């Protein structure tokens, strides 16, 4: 972390320039005074050597113009050289001070940029100095921290991508292998005539599974895109949910599940894409039916909280394993570790999360047991 000093580089530069000009002025005064003293001393020595007259201003002036030209030139050149040497010395000192003030932070920045270019040990830089350079170093450190964060996220995404590809390959391979095996047996006349119809039905069911899987992959790829826009409209969510569960009631009853609805009569308005939000509700209800035994109660509750609309889908079934709860919304995570015959595509909840987030809301799995519910999905949507 950089340490900020109160002084500014430009104010320091002005101060150094002021000291430089003062030093030059003092040096010039000293050199002129010294020159004057040397010339006067030479004149006095010249007069003492040539006359016993009392030294007056007139005599000094006459003596000055009658001094030997060689001595005068030597003294003049010596004074000029001395002045130049003093000037160069002060200028070199000023340049070194200025260079050291600029070069140190630039070297640190250069090292940091080279480490970024080579992607080796990219660490924030520490610098204590002028305010402007400290601010530049702080900006560099901010960039480094973001790059490191993006690098970690990118690595995680690559790992997830590899896992998704492997899981997709597994999920596609299973029904395809079954279809190939059954169709090969039929083609080779290995199946008795009385069992051919059942084999054809198996092939059809496997093809339906394959089609469902492909459709889920397509839906997930569509809703996950950043440029995907929802066709939202302002609706009374309570009325919408009552109509939806009135329509779903027959299906839930046929599956021998119990539906419990707790939707208030008051109006509660939100902006949603009705088609996509029905997909959210269907995914949650279908998951509850798929992974729970018959006579499980499925409950829907709606209430307001902190100017938000809260929708809870609950059930008192077997619940979700603790080791899966954190990643339950990740692609291809299912409620069955063995990935057996009853497992789903693992994309339903991932699609659900994408759709809810496109509505500027969020969905979470409430892990704490509440009123004997083993699973609670909580959807939060902003009110309008």
Order of alpha helices (4+ residues) and beta strands (2+ residues): beta-alpha-alpha-alpha-beta-alpha-alpha-beta-alpha-beta-beta-alpha-beta-beta-alpha-alpha-beta-beta
